């Protein structure tokens, strides 16, 4: 079994920054993709950013130029640097890990952008 533990969420003012981390542990054999999704109250869970083991990244249009995803393959850890945060970014952010055969989710970390 694989466990994902997110950290780094919290309350930040508009224009501020946060850095989310997600550490994977357990029986990990081969990671194809790691990424971040987010879900606001009353809305669907949407993709924020993904990164492959080769370093190829993909971002939602709403966060391009503001967020940056990165990973440390040796540590099975993925990061999300969030800059210029806006109230619209308020959501629970979920870490996702995909192997060749399975997909895993973290418990989520709350990000609140408010004055």
Secondary structure, DSSP 8 states (H G I E B T S, - for coil): -EEEEEE--EEE-TT--EEEEEEEEES---EEEEEEEEE-TTS--EEEEEEETT--EEE-GGGTTTEEEEEEGGGTEEEEEE-S--GGG-EEEEEEEEESS-EEE---EEEEE--
